[in-house]
Amino acid sequence: MIHEAVLYLPSHEDARAALLPVAGHAVAARVVMAAGRAGIRHVRLPAVLRTPELARALGRLPSPGVTTSWLDQDPRPPVAPILLIPATGLAPVIALARMRTAEAPAVLAESRDEGAPLVAADAALARALWDAIVAGASLGDALDRELKSRPVARTLGGAWCARVTSPPAAAGVEARLFEELGTAIDTRLDLLLHRRLARPLTRAAVRFGVTPNQLTLLSLLLGLAAAWSLRTASVENAIAALLLYAVAVIVDHADGQVARLTFTESTFGEWLDVVADTVVHAALVAAMGVSAAEASGRGVASLGLVAAAGVVLSAALAK
């Protein structure tokens, strides 16, 4: 099991490209965050990447358990297997997690096609390249020679890899990240409507630093406003309630997208989302009971309260 990683530069141009923004974070910062989510505990970076902006981004990393250091301040060579990750190479967390458990030396098969291999290096391979890595030199040719000179296993990550070399490439990777923000429980309606409408909101939230929990609370307020509109039996209020609830659902999809995109998923956020959804759904069915009682002139409002209690119980049992 590998617990440490180091970022390297496949070419001299990668020093500039590693600082390009992708979904609100510099590429290098996003690489570090993904490594942390995959279980890497410490990541070292070449000093050539050190800028005030990247240093601040690394200081605000949301991934718990991962620390960073600069190679000019921490140049010690590794004594155990280490991940060599291209500073401009983005790979899903699942691929990085597989490389952590690979028997070194091994290379992520998908990354070879990008010209920036992600390598699980044993200590001997890492030491052969270490001076160049610490200096922030172009490692592409030297790494390729080393990989060809020894038996190296090819590990399939089961996911795509991409190398960011220019602003258009960064935009392409960002678009791909947004396309893959869905979940396994999405319905056809979610895919055709909610996810698509949530993307602009997600982009704006990432750009302006709006957190997933803030979006969850906004969804809660919109859902409660929908329930309040639904309490009276009128066509106008029913239409208003439907529109408010539709917007609440879109915001509810955006909060998860922002969390996955910025690596800010948390247990608290998950529970907050469940509680907010349950409160909104319970309030809606209770309001429908009140509205039905007003429209029929009969005392059926209690049925809405029974239904609301059923919603709460169902959510509790499901969770």
KAGI-V942529 format. One record per backbone hydrogen bond with DSSP energy under -1.0 kcal/mol. CO is the residue of the C=O (numbers start at 1). NH is the residue of the N-H. If there is no record, write none. Layout:
CO;NH, CO;NH
//
This chain:
3;41, 3;42, 4;83, 5;44, 6;85, 8;87, 9;139, 10;140, 12;15, 13;17, 14;18, 16;19, 17;20, 18;28, 20;27, 22;25, 25;22, 26;30, 27;31, 28;32, 29;33, 30;34, 31;35, 32;36, 33;37, 34;38, 35;40, 36;39, 41;67, 42;5, 43;69, 44;7, 45;71, 46;49, 47;50, 51;55, 52;56, 53;57, 54;58, 55;59, 58;61, 63;66, 67;43, 69;45, 70;73, 70;74, 82;121, 83;6, 84;119, 85;8, 86;89, 88;164, 90;162, 92;96, 93;97, 94;98, 95;99, 96;100, 100;2, 105;153, 106;120, 107;155, 111;116, 112;115, 118;108, 119;84, 120;106, 121;82, 122;126, 123;127, 124;128, 129;133, 130;134, 131;135, 132;137, 133;136, 139;143, 140;144, 141;145, 142;146, 143;147, 144;148, 145;149, 153;107, 155;109, 162;90, 166;170, 167;171, 168;172, 169;173, 170;174, 171;175, 172;176, 173;177, 174;178, 175;179, 176;180, 178;181, 183;186, 187;191, 188;192, 189;193, 189;194, 190;195, 193;197, 194;198, 198;202, 199;203, 200;204, 201;205, 202;206, 203;207, 204;208, 205;210, 211;215, 212;216, 213;217, 214;218, 215;219, 216;220, 217;221, 218;222, 219;223, 220;224, 221;225, 222;226, 223;227, 224;228, 225;229, 226;230, 232;234, 234;238, 235;239, 236;240, 237;241, 238;242, 239;243, 240;244, 241;245, 242;246, 243;247, 244;248, 245;249, 246;250, 247;251, 248;252, 249;253, 250;254, 251;255, 253;257, 254;258, 255;259, 256;260, 257;261, 258;262, 259;264, 266;270, 267;271, 268;272, 269;273, 270;274, 271;275, 272;276, 273;277, 274;278, 275;279, 276;280, 277;281, 278;282, 279;283, 280;284, 281;285, 282;286, 283;287, 284;288, 285;289, 286;290, 287;291, 288;292, 289;293, 290;294, 291;295, 292;296, 293;297, 298;300, 300;303, 301;305, 302;306, 303;307, 304;308, 305;309, 306;310, 307;311, 308;312, 309;313, 310;314, 311;315, 312;316, 313;317, 314;318, 315;319
//
